[in-house]
Amino acid sequence: MNTGEWGETVACRFLRSRGWKIVGRRVRIRRDELDIVAGDGKIIVFVEVKTRRTERFGLPATAVDAAKQRRISRAAVRYLKKLRNRSVFFRFDIVEVIGEQGKGSPEVRHIPNAFTLHRNYRYP
């Protein structure tokens, strides 16, 4: 299992332990991908998972730049349109996983409301 897949597995386990329902992993929407789609109560949460072996090269959340936020927003809007429910609440979170597979317990940080829907997209 590569580092990214391992980080997503750790993130799913972390979110489930907090009572979240995982709706999908690696959800492909045309050319984009949503790492995790989860339910936190009645809110749909689009979770971007960033995994690093160490913090020496910067925090994982810094990798979610404006271009990445735009791609995630585009995928999220397309996902929501497929639901055909205009009264849905959603947000974007980041889960940072720092560590390596098989080398102790990773450090997991959850950043709720990490960013907002990119200005190029609207929903509904």
C-alpha positions as CSV (number, residue, x, y, z in Angstrom):
1,M,0.0,0.0,0.0
2,N,1.5,3.4,-0.9
3,T,1.7,6.3,1.4
4,G,-1.4,8.1,0.1
5,E,-3.7,5.0,0.4
6,W,-2.3,4.3,3.8
7,G,-3.0,7.9,4.9
8,E,-6.6,7.6,3.6
9,T,-7.1,4.4,5.6
10,V,-5.8,6.0,8.7
11,A,-8.0,9.1,8.1
12,C,-11.1,6.9,7.6
13,R,-10.4,5.0,10.8
14,F,-10.0,8.3,12.7
15,L,-13.3,9.8,11.3
16,R,-15.2,6.6,12.1
17,S,-13.9,6.6,15.6
18,R,-15.6,10.0,16.0
19,G,-19.0,8.8,14.7
20,W,-18.7,9.8,11.1
21,K,-20.2,7.8,8.3
22,I,-17.9,7.2,5.4
23,V,-19.9,7.5,2.2
24,G,-17.1,7.0,-0.3
25,R,-13.3,6.8,-0.7
26,R,-11.4,7.9,-3.8
27,V,-14.6,9.1,-5.5
28,R,-13.9,9.9,-9.2
29,I,-15.9,12.7,-10.7
30,R,-14.8,13.0,-14.3
31,R,-11.1,13.9,-14.1
32,D,-11.2,14.9,-10.4
33,E,-11.1,12.8,-7.3
34,L,-12.5,13.3,-3.8
35,D,-10.3,11.5,-1.2
36,I,-13.2,10.9,1.3
37,V,-16.9,11.8,1.2
38,A,-18.3,11.6,4.7
39,G,-21.3,12.4,6.7
40,D,-21.0,14.4,10.0
41,G,-24.6,14.4,11.1
42,K,-26.6,16.0,8.3
43,I,-23.6,17.7,6.7
44,I,-21.7,16.2,3.8
45,V,-18.0,16.7,4.3
46,F,-15.5,16.5,1.5
47,V,-12.3,15.5,3.2
48,E,-8.9,16.0,1.6
49,V,-6.3,13.7,3.1
50,K,-2.7,14.8,3.1
51,T,0.0,12.4,4.2
52,R,3.6,13.1,5.1
53,R,6.3,10.9,6.6
54,T,7.7,13.8,8.6
55,E,7.0,17.5,9.0
56,R,10.5,18.4,7.8
57,F,9.1,19.4,4.4
58,G,6.1,21.5,5.7
59,L,2.7,20.7,7.1
60,P,0.5,18.6,4.8
61,A,-2.3,21.2,4.8
62,T,0.0,23.6,3.1
63,A,-0.2,21.3,0.0
64,V,-3.9,22.3,-0.5
65,D,-3.2,25.4,-2.5
66,A,-5.7,27.5,-4.5
67,A,-5.4,25.3,-7.5
68,K,-6.1,22.1,-5.4
69,Q,-9.0,23.9,-3.7
70,R,-10.5,24.7,-7.1
71,R,-10.3,21.1,-8.3
72,I,-11.8,19.8,-5.1
73,S,-14.6,22.4,-5.3
74,R,-15.3,21.4,-9.0
75,A,-15.6,17.8,-8.0
76,A,-17.7,18.6,-5.0
77,V,-20.2,20.6,-7.0
78,R,-20.5,17.9,-9.6
79,Y,-21.0,15.3,-6.8
80,L,-23.7,17.5,-5.2
81,K,-25.5,18.0,-8.5
82,K,-25.8,14.2,-8.9
83,L,-27.6,14.1,-5.6
84,R,-30.3,16.4,-6.9
85,N,-31.0,17.8,-3.4
86,R,-30.7,21.5,-3.3
87,S,-31.0,21.8,0.5
88,V,-27.8,20.0,1.3
89,F,-25.2,21.5,3.7
90,F,-21.6,20.8,3.0
91,R,-18.0,21.8,4.0
92,F,-14.4,21.1,3.2
93,D,-12.1,19.5,5.8
94,I,-8.5,18.4,5.7
95,V,-7.1,15.5,7.6
96,E,-3.3,15.5,8.0
97,V,-1.6,12.2,8.6
98,I,2.0,12.3,9.7
99,G,4.0,9.1,10.0
100,E,4.9,5.9,8.1
101,Q,3.1,2.6,7.7
102,G,4.5,0.1,10.2
103,K,6.4,2.6,12.2
104,G,4.4,3.4,15.3
105,S,1.2,5.4,15.6
106,P,0.8,8.2,13.1
107,E,-0.2,11.7,14.2
108,V,-3.6,12.7,12.9
109,R,-4.9,16.2,12.8
110,H,-8.3,17.2,11.7
111,I,-8.9,20.7,10.3
112,P,-12.6,21.3,9.9
113,N,-13.8,24.1,7.5
114,A,-10.3,24.2,6.1
115,F,-11.5,26.2,3.1
116,T,-14.6,27.4,1.4
117,L,-16.1,26.7,-2.0
118,H,-13.8,28.2,-4.7
119,R,-15.2,31.4,-6.1
120,N,-15.5,29.9,-9.6
121,Y,-18.2,27.5,-8.5
122,R,-21.7,28.0,-7.1
123,Y,-24.1,25.6,-5.4
124,P,-27.0,25.5,-5.9
